[in-house]
């Protein structure tokens, strides 16, 4: 057999060498050498040219130059097999354990010396191959091997495990998603392969995180690879999850996008904080100052955060508005406070209500329930005979609410004049709205469809009915709340108390002022408005017709009001607000983003259910009215649903005008993509 030599630094014809090919060492025979350039015959019987710098730092043995091709092949095969046997017997992890911590790097000969007294070329090569394959523990930097630290090895092993898991998830996910999409398209139940429970959990989480757009980088890679070849549908992950049965039909994906947890279960994480608040409440309860306040709300309202009492003051009025004080025993910047800030607002959706506050507090301890003593801020408003505001005086106190009455009860009492206090309140409210309209207020009054949903998933049933308006009592509450929010905004400005304001400092034409009830004039007027801005500088709110407006009357339902309540009350009690204007400005940025995200659910979810309702009866004709015919598309309003539809003018006829009435049905209604297409339109 070939002559066996230990490593020889001189590379000449007849030497067995190795070089990296792809990611693996390859055996070869040196045929010629000239000035560092080699002509090799590989074990795969290929001739190739290679600079000597490309060789791995182990050579040998050196054989006779005149060896023929067949003998060369036999020699290479012999060493290939021998080195494979030696490599299989090596445990480089033991070698790493011996070397780790001793030094940072060493040549191959140093490592070989730990295993053999006089290693031959095959042992050296086998060890080199083994160490090259142990990438998690060694790094080859010719001619030495670096020794990774235990910490680095742990990181690499974890990364390798994650990559292996990701490959498994991706492979399984591709099959799963393809099957789910096919089943969705064919309207059948999916026939799914057997999947390991851990992979199932991982794929389910990836779908959920894709729906909420919270994928991390690793999950994003899996999703991109697994969903390759599937159509670019905006709600692909949701449809796949629903087909799989992970989520039910009609799942509220907008809650996921907003990061808003439905119901009250979220508050269980804050049981200790809530218990401490309840203890503080009990320890600080005081006698009620007054018991004449009444609240007016919907019959279903549980989070009651305002009540009032009113009396004549000569020819003018004295109005006392009591507002709930959930800030009274609150620990700001606590985990509970941060969770409530993130929720930003209560949601009142067709499928139910989810409160901003833990229900133990928002609908219980701090809700202004009749007969219960509650901490409140009472704002006293003095107004003249024409409802001009003369003064605002807030104070903190405790009160017991006399009664919680419904809009219907209050409306009947005003109409029948059976309650002098409510009649007086309605009289003042009428003057307040007249005053606002003279100041340019734009008052929109339109039908209010009540959308209710019973059941869940495929069992969901949608019903829509029109709310019976209680014009008198609703006017009282809306005007009193606008007065409270605008009056306290002016008080805060006069006393240099920084609070959050909603501003709409725009110029409106004279024709924008008034009460609008017709769909066409409502749309025309709304087009003149801009969304209000949340800021700390008091400015005019044009649509309300008030010089300043600061939301504070719903501290149980909106975090803006909650913060404003705390600002005012800490000033009243300590002579200084809790937050400086700079701190409030910083908070306003984050709070504004949360309000936008959560508010989108409140805006769009009812429309989703309305389209579900329409989809089930899309061929039935419904009444609609033309509200806008500018441009190539016309806009039709469905007042009984508060849904607008855009349609090509050619579908509606030649002569179009605002107020024109039609009977319409639909060719397509897709609640998920918010797509609604007109089918037919018959002029009434």
N, C-alpha and C positions, 0 to 999 in steps of 0.2 A: 504494500500500500504506500501512499505518499509519505514522504519524510516529514516528521513532526517537529516544528520549531516553535519556540516561544516568540512573542511579538518582536518583529524585526522592523526597525524604522525605515529600512530601505525597501521601497516598493520596486520590484523588478518583475519581468515576465516569469510566470509560473506561480506567482503569489495568489493565494485565495484571499479575497477582500469582500467587504460588504459596504453597501451604500443604501441610502433611503430612497425608496421608490413608492410614491403615494404616501402612505402613513406606516409603511412596514420596511424593515431591512431586507435587502435582496443580496443573495450570494452571487459572486462572479469570479472569474479567472482573468488575470492580467495577461494579455497576449503581447502587447507592446507598451513601452514607456518612452516618452520623449519630452524632456524639459517640463515635467509635471503634468503632461497630457497622456492619458491612458486610453488604450484600445482594449475593451473587455469582451469576454464571452460570458453571458449570464447563464444561470441555471436553467433558464427557459430557452436556451440555445440561440439567443439573439446577440449579435455583435453591436456594440455601441461605443461611442467616444465619451470620455468623462474626464474633467480635470481632477487631479489627485486630491484637491481640497474638498471634493464632494464625498470622499471616503469616510466611513466611520472609523474612529480611532482604535480599531483592533484589526490586526492583519494576521495572516498565516493560516496554515503552514505555507512554506515556500517549496515548490516542487520543481522537477526537472523541466527545462525549457522545451525539450523535444517531445513532450507528452502529446499523443495524438488526440483528436477531438473526442473520440469515444471514451478514452481514458479520463480526459478532463471531465466529461459528463459524469462518469462513475465516481470520480473523486468528489465533485461538487455534491452529488446525491448523498454520498457517504457522510460528508460533513453536515449537510442539511439535516439528515436524520439524527445524527449524533447530537447536534446542538439542540434539536427539538426535544430529545430525551432529557438532556441535562436541564434545559429551561423548565420543563414540566416538573422537575424535582426541586426546583428552587422556590423558596418562600421569601420574596423580596420585602414583605411586610416585616418579617423578623429582622431583615437587614436594615430596614428603615428604623426600627426600634433601637437597634444597636447604634446607628449613626446619628439619629436625631438628637440634637442638643450638643453633640460633640464638635461639629464644625458646620459651616454653611455650604461648602461644596468640596468635591474631591474628584480626582481622575478615577477611571474605571479600575485601574490596578489597585488602588487603595481599598476599594470595596471588595475586590477579589481576594485581597490579602486577609480579609475577615473570614473567608470561607475555606481557602486552600493555601497550603504552604507554597507550592509552585504551580500555579494555574497554567494550563496549556491554552493554546489559541481557541480551541472549541469551548472550553469553560469560560474564557473571557468573553467570547462572542455570545454564548448563551446567556451569561449574566447581563451583558449589555442589552441584548434583546429584551430580557425580562424587565430591566429598569426602564427602558424606553416605553414599555407598555404600561408601566405604573405611573401614569401621568398625574394622578392625584397625590403622589408622594415624592416624585422626583421631577426635576426640570433639566433636560439635556441642553447644556450650553457648551458646545465643543471647545476644548476636549473634555470638559468636566461635567459632572452631574451635580446640580444644586439639590439640596435636601430641604424639602418644605417643612415648616414648623408644624407642630401639632394643631395649632389654631388654623393655619392655612389648609392643612389636610382636611380638617373638619368642615371648613367652608366648601372645599372642592367636592368632598363626598356628598355634602348636602345638595350642592348644585347638580352633581351627577344624578342623584336620586330624583331631584325635581325634574331634570331633563328626561329621565327615563319615564317618570310618571306622566309628564306632559306628552311624551310620544305615545304612551298607552291611551291617554285621554283623547288625544287628537285622532288616533286611528279608530278607536271605538266611536268617538263623536261623529266622524265623517259618515260612518255607516248608520248611526242612530238618526242624525239629522236628515239624511237622504230619505230614510224610511218614513220619518215623521212628515216631511214635506210631501212625499208621495201620498200618504194617507190623507193629509189635509186637502190636497188637490182633488182626490177621488171621493172625499166625503165619507171615509170609512175609519174604523178603528185601526190603529197601527199594529203591525205584526213585528214585534221587536225581538232582537237576538238576546240571548242570555248575557247579562252584564254584571260584572262584579259590583257589589253594593258600594264600595268606596268610589269606584268610577262613576256610578250612578249619582252619588251625592255630589261629586265634583262637577259633573256635567249639568246637573240641576242648578248648582250655585252659579255656574258660568251663564246659564240662560237668565237667571234672576238678575245677575249683575249687569248683563247686557241690556236687559229691559230698563234697569234703573240708571244705565250709563255710568256704572261704578267699577268697570273691569280694571284690574291691575294689569301691569305689563305682561306678565306670564299668561293670564287669562285671555288677554287680547290676542296674543299669538295663537293660542289654542282655538279661539273663536274664528279668527281669520282663516286658519287652515281647515278647520272642521266644516265651516260654512261655504268653502270654496265650491263654486258651481251652482249654488242656490241663487235665486233671483234677489235683486236689490229691493226688497220690500221694507218700507220704513218700520214695520212692526214684525219683522221676520221672527225674532226671538220670542215674542209674545205668542204668535200663532203656533210656533213649534211647542212651546211650553203648554199651551192649552190643548193641543192635539195629544201630547204625551200624558196629559192629566195632572201635570205639576201645578198648573193654575186653572181656575175655573173660567168658563166663558163669561165675559163681561168683567174680568178682573180689572181693577182700577189701577192701570199702569201709571197713571199720572201721580198717584200717591208715591209710587216707587221713585219716579223721576224727581219728585220734590223732597224725598227723604222724610216723608211724614208718616208716622206710625198710626194706624187707625185704631180707634177705640181708646180704652183706658189702661190697657195692659202695660203700656210703656211706663206708667207711673209706679209700678211695683218695684222698680229698681231704686226708688227714692223713698221707700217706706219710712226709714229713720228720720229723714228730713221732714216729711209730712207729719209724723208723730210729734216732732219737736215744735212744729208750727201750731199744732192743735193744743199742745201743753201751754205754749206762750199765750195763745188766744184765751184759754181758760184762766190763766193766772192774771191776765190784765183786763178782763171783762169789767166794764163799768155800767152804772145805771144809765138807762136810756134818757136822752135829753128831751125827746118829743116822740109822740106816738100818732101823729096825724098824717104821716106820709102814706101815699098809695102808689102802687106801680101798675102800669098798663102794659100787657104783653100778650103774645099769642098763647093760646091755651097749652101748647106743648113746651113753652119756654121753661127751662129749669135754672139757667144761669142769669138771674135777675140782678142787673147791676145799676139800675136807676129807679128812683121814685121821686115824687114831688108833693108839695102842698102849696096852695095859692090863697092869697087874700087881697082884698081891696086896700088901697093906700090912698085915701082921698079920692081923687079922680083917676089915680094911677093904680099900679099893681105892685105887690111884693110876691115874688116867686122864689120858693126854696126848693132846690134840686139836691137830693141826697144821692151820692154815688158810692158804690161799694169800694172798700179799701183792702184788696188782697195784699197790698204792700205793707200793711200794718205790722206784720211779724215776719217779713220776708228776709231771707239771707241772700242779698245780691252777690253775683259772681260765684255762687255755689253750683254744684253739679245740677241741681234741680232748676235753678234759675237759667243756666245755659240751655237746658233741655227745653224749657218753656220758650225762651227766646228763639230757639231753632224752629219750634212749632209755629210761632209768629201770630197765628190767628186760629180761632175755632173754624171748623168747616161744617157747613149745613148743606148736606147733599141729599139727593133723592133716596139713597139707600140708608140714610141715617145721619147722626151728628157725631162729630169727634171734637172734643173740647180742647182748647189750648192749655187750660189749667188741669191738674189732676182733679177728677170729679169730686173727690173728698173735699176739695177746697172751692172749686169753681161753681159747682152746683149744690154744694153743701154748706161748709162753714162760713163762706163769705157772700153767698147769694142772699139777696135781700128778701128772705122768706117772711111772710106775714107771721107776726107774733114772736119772732126771734130778735134778740138784741145783736146788733152788728156794728162794727166800726165803720164809720162813713166820713166822707168829706161833704159838708153841706155848703153849697154856694147860694148866697142870697142875692137876687137880682131885683133892683129897684127900677121900675119903668114908669114913664108918664102915661097920660091918657091915650097917646098915639103910639104907644109901645116903643118909644125911644128909650134906649138904655141909659140910665142915669148913674148907676153904680153897681159894682160887683164886689161882694165880700165873702170869700171862702173861709171856712174854719173846719177843724177836725173835731169829731165828737163821736158819741155812740147813739144809736137810734133803734127804735122798735117800729117796724113797718106795720101800719094798721091793716092794710089789705092788699092782696095781689088780685087784680081784676083783669078780665080779658078785654080785647078790643071790642068784641061784640057787646059785652055788658056795658062798657063805658059809652059806646056809641048810642045804645038805646037810652041810657040815662041822660045823655046830652039832648037827644031828639025829644024825649018826653019831659025834659026839664025836671027830673026827679032828684037830681043832685046838684045843688047850687055851686059847689066847688068845681065840678066838672064843666058846668055851663060857663062859669067864669074863665076856666082854663081854655075852653074852646073860643070864647070871645077874644082872649088875649092872643091865642094862636092865629086867629084870623087877621088881627092887626099886624102881627109879626110877619106873616107872609106878604101882606100888602106892602109893608115897609121894605122887605127884601126885593120885591119885584120893582119897586120904584128905584131901588139901588142897582137894578140890572140883572136880578136873579133869573135864571132859566130853570123853570120847574117842569119836569117831565112826569106825566101821569099816563100810565099804560096798563093794560090788563096784566094780571100776574098769574101765570099758569102754575099750578101746584103739581109737581111731578113726584109720584110715589112709586116705590119699587118694593115688591114683596117677593120673597124667595131669593135663591142664589143660583148662579150658573144657568144651566139650561132650564131651571124651574122658575127663573125670574119672570115676573109679570109687571108690566109698566102701565100705570094709569095716569092720565093727565086731566085735571079739572081746573076751572077758573076760580080763583079765590074771590069770595064775595067781599068787596071793599067795605071798610068801615071808615068812611071819609072823615068823619068828625074826630073820632078818637085817634086815628092815624095822624091827622093834622096836628093834634095836640102834642103827641110824642115827637114827631119829626121836627116841629118848630121849637119845642123846648130843648131838644138835644142840640139843634143848630145854635140856639141862643147860648146854651151852656158852653159849647165848644168855642164859639166865637168870643163870648164874653170873658171866659177864662184866658183865652189867648191875649186879649187886650190887657187884662189884669196882670198877666205874666210880663208883658212888655213894659207896663208902667212900673213894675217892681223889680225889673232886671232879673227875672227868673228864667233861665234858658229852658225851653221845652221844644218838642218837635211840632212843626207846623205842616199842614197840607196847604200848599199855595198853588194858585192858578192865576198868575198875574198877567192876564192878557186883556186886550181891548176887544169887546164884543159890540157889534152893531146894535142899534136901538131895537131892531126887530127881533133880536135874540132874547129879549126880556119878556117874561110872561109865563102863562101856564099852557103847555102844549099837550094835546091828547090824540091828535090824528097822526097815523103812522108816517105820512109823507112829511109833515111839518116837524115831527120828532127827528127824523133822519136828517132833514135839512139843518136843523138847529144843532144836532150833535156833531155834525161835520165842522162846525165853527169852533168846537171846544178842543182843548189839549188836555192830556192827562195831568192831574195835579202832581206836584213834586213834594217829596218829604225833605224838609230842611229846617234849620234852627232859626232862620230869619223870618219874622212875621211879615207876611205880605197879603195882598188881597186874594180872595178866592172868588173869581169872577162869576162862575156859574151859581154859586150860593148867594152872591150879592152881599158879602160881608167883608169888612176891611182886614180881618185876620181869622184864621180857623185852625184850632189845635185839637186834635182828637183826644178826648179824655173821658168821655161818658161811657165807654165800654171796656173798663179795665179787666174784666173777667174774660173778655173775648178777643182782645187785640193787645199785642205787646206794646204798640205805640201808646195806647191809652194808659196801659199799666205803668210805663216809664214816666209819662207825663204826670200821672197821679202821684208817683213817688217824688218827682221833682217839686211839685206844688206842696205836698204835705210835709216833706222834710224842711222846706223853707218856712212853712207855718209853725212848725214845732221847734226848729233849731235856729232859724234866722238865716239859713244858707241852704241852697239846693244840694242834692246828693252828688250830682255831676256838674262839672264846669261845662261851658259851651264847647270847649275843645274836645272834651270827652264825649259829649253828646253828638258832636259832628262825626267823630270816629264811629260811634255806635250806629248812627243813622245810615252809614254806608253799608254795613253788614246787615242791619235790619231791613233796609230797603231791598236788598237782594233776596232775603228770605221771604219777605212779603210778596215779592214778584213771583217767586217759585211756588209758594203755597197758594197764593191768590189765583194762579193759573188753574189749579184744580177746581176752585170754586167757580171760575168762569166757564170752563170747558166741560166739566163732568155732567152738569144738567143738560147741556146740548147733546152730549153723547146719548143719554137716555131718551131725549126727544127724537133723535134720529132712529134709535131702536124702535120706538113707538111708530114712527112713520114707515120704517122698513117693513113692518108687519102688515101695513095697510096702504102700501105705496100706490096700488091701482085704484084705490077709492079717491074720489074727488074731494078736495079740501078748499076752503075759501082763502083767497089771498088778495092783496091790494097793491097796485103799482105805487112805489114810493120814489123811484129814481129812474130816469130814462136817458141820462147823459152817457155818451160813449156808445160802443157797439153792443154792450151788454146792459140789460135792464135789471133792476132790483125789485123783487116782489117781497112783501112782508106778509107773514102769517101771524096776525096779532094774538090769536087765541093760543099760539104756541110760543110766541116771541122768537120766531125763526125767520131769517131772511134768506132768499134764494136768488142767485144770479142766473140769468137765462139769456140766450140770444134773442134780440128784438124780433127777428123774423118768425119766431115761434108764437109771438103775441099779437101779431097783426100790424097793419100799417099806421093806424092812428093811435098813438099812446099818449097818456097824460097822467100826472100824479093824481092818485085817488081812484083811478080806474080799477074795477073789481073783476076778478077772474075765479073760475073753478079750475083747480090744477090737480094733476097727479104726477107720479114720478116714474122714470125708467130705471133709475138706480139710486139706492140709498145705502151708503156704507158708513156706519157710525164710527168705525175704527179709524178710517182715513179722513173722516169729516167730509166725505164726498156725497153730494146730492145733485142729481140731474133731473131736470124737468122732463116729463113725458108728454103731457098734453096740457093745453091752456085754453079754456073756453071763456070768452067774455060773458059776464053776467048781464 
